[in-house]
């Protein structure tokens, strides 16, 4: 029977299975068998008219079947069908010193520093001069940006721009290796500049302490040869892509979630862009962030290093960059797979007749507000503040606080007297709940609990409220002694 590979974000809706055998002679039949076995997957994969959602790709082997609507493709018993949802070769003519008017040369100190490069036939003195004459804009100085910036600086890329507006938090240190204990509370750009100048004093570090927006993106992107996207949200992903397409700058992309990552090079000449892969973002809250779902601290090291490798290859004009290819990394199984990508002729950004000729409102495009830290509850889901929950419990009201996080999260912290019923187990255990009771439902930040409430409402429950901001809000507003994660 054909096998369907389930990505990490969708596994909670498929009994946490990573690989499933299903009946079916075509892709459509196999996907339908999957939905029949796990009905909760349907809303994540198909829209109301039965079409694959625009932020979901389906591959047979290495071939993307979505754009050509080849769901009638026949499959053999050993065929592997991959579901790839969104979770954010050759030389490039603007790279390698051509964007700067001043000739470059290496000092004796730089020759000693880069000697291992200079003796490689793929680099040589000429290649190192191209690196010194090139410029790269790194969007984000966090998990992906840390290894990316370190290796790009160490390699000798002459001018490195960093865009970030955040400060270093203790929770960053598990993966953001640019920063250390002494940097907690400092702006990330200050910490990053200090570290990178220590790594290589021969490169120029330019910091842009600002949020990347539709107002400043074109100017920032156009000032550099290559852009590397290390962001963690969909509005910025689409903003970076469109700015790169409009300015003709390649976009070296990576994204991470738990043990899995993706990498590619978008917006290169004749290559696809990010919108070719994911024309539209998923609805807010459907795809959990790293803050909600977690990420292995080493994973951004793997993907950020891959990004740095692609940047260096583009500058040198060597090897086979990830143009027209999507690299999938599974750190848990330590496997790497490459899928082919095609430029979509109908793409609104890079297609034959592009309709995106200027930057748009990307928060609106992604369905969220520009300053939303916590995704607002969907329409029809009533919310309650953490402080009001605490007051109701103090008054002895007959309510149940329902925690839909996972058991390993419960071990870190939980509200005294709450009941644990993980969202992933809710469909199988909904009979354990009493529809006549009042439930205040919470998770970490309010995203999963809102989804739990929607499921319970469909099951006939009416006395439900979503705890706004989840247990994070409880720690901030009710019990500051509670550990946070």
Secondary structure, DSSP 8 states (H G I E B T S, - for coil): --EEE--HHHHTTTTT-SEEE---SBHHHHHHHHHHH-GGGHHHHB-TTS-B-TTEEEEETTEE-TTTT-TT-B--TT-EEEEEE-------TT-SSTT-SS-----HHHHHHTHHHHTSTTTHHHHHHHHHH-EEEEE-SSHHHHHHHHHHHHHT-SEEEEE---B--GGGGGT-TT--GGGTTSBHHHHHHHHHHHH-TTSEEEEE-S---TTTHHHHHHTSSEEEE---SHHHHHHHHHHHHHHT-EEEEEEEEBTEEEEEEES-TTS--HHHH-SS---TTTS--HHHH-B-TTHHHHHHHHHHHHHHHHHHT-S--SBTEEEEEETTTTEEEEEE----TT-TTTSTT----S---HHHHTTS-TT-SS----TT--EE-HHHHHHHHHTT-SEEEEE-S-HHHHHH---TT-EE--GGGHHHHGGGS-TTSEEEEE-SSSHHHHHHHHHHHHTT---EEEETTHHHHHHHHT-TTS---
